[in-house]
């Protein structure tokens, strides 16, 4: 196996992992924290299904991430 083939099997270095977790506009990716979820529930009470207002209230997630989180949340109910 030459060097190019071996690189396919190596774990990515930490800098690649950091890039993978960053999202555009300073928003987060990955699991929602308890604090984010609490803000999400609060925003649902205040704004209903107005996802633009909900995501702005949460502050750390995009509108698309908020809609996805809502879909999973409502499916669990």
ABEGO torsion letter per residue (X at the ends): XBAAAAAAABBBBAAAAAAAABBBGGBBBEBBBAAAAAAAAAAAAAAEABAAAAAAAAGABBAAAAAAAAAAAAAAX
